[in-house]
Amino acid sequence: MLLGDLQAKDVVNVVDGSKLGRISNLEIDPVNGKILSITVQNNLRFVNLFTGNNNIVIPWNQIVKIGGEVIIVNYNNNY
C-alpha cells in the first residue's frame, strides 16, 4: 500500500463512530523503518477557533483496521 492510498481513506474512531479526518502525515522510526504514528487533519472547524490546532496524532498501535474505504482507529479523545 502506498502513502497516497492511506491519505485517500477517511479515519473513523471506533469509540464513538466519528469521522476524524484524513491522514496528513506519518511518523517513521528512522532506525527500523516502522510507522510510529499517523497525523490526522481534523475535520472539526471549531477546533481551530479554540485551540489553534486541527491535527490529531494517533499512535500506530491504536489503528484497529485498514479497510478499502476507511481506517478504523481506537482514539480516546480527552478534551
N, C-alpha and C positions, 0 to 999 in steps of 0.2 A: 504494500500500500504506500502511496506517495503522500507527501505533506499536503498537496493540493486536494487529494481525496478526503483527508481528515478535515481540512478547512471548509469544505463544502457541506459538511454534516452539521445539523443542529445538535447542541449539547443540552440534554434533558436531565433534570435532577430526579432520581428515583424516590427521594424523600417526600417531595410534595408534587411531583409531576410538572414542575415549572420548566419552561424553556429558558435556559440561562444565556444562550447566545451561540457564537461560533468561535472556534479556535483561532486565535490571532498569533500565538507564539508557542514554542516548545522550549523547555529547559533540558539540555542533554548533558550527561556526565562526560567530561572530556577524556577521562581515564578509560572507562569501559564502554562508552557509546550508548548507554542505556538512557531512555527518556525518564527524567525525574518528575516533571510536572508539565501540565498544559496551562496556558493562559487563555481565558475565555473573555472576549469582549462582551460585556453585559448589555442586554437589550434594554434594561430599565433606564429611562431618561432621568428620573428623579435622583438617581444615584449621583449623577454629575452635579446637580444643583446643591446637594447637601454635603457630599464628601469630596467631590472633585476627582473621584476615581471611578472608572467604569470597567475595571478589569478584575477578574476573579482568577486566582491561582489555585489549581486543583492538582494535588499530588497524583502521580500515575497510578498508585495503588488504590485510589478511590474511583477508578474507571471500572464500571461493572461489565459493560458490554459495548463493543463497537459493531453496530449493525449497518445495514445497507443505507439507511436514511439518517439515522441518529447515533449519537454517542451517549450512552446512559452512564451517569455518574452518581455516586453516593456522597453528595455535598451537604454538609450541615452548616447552614447559614446562621452564624452567630452575630446578629446585629447588636 
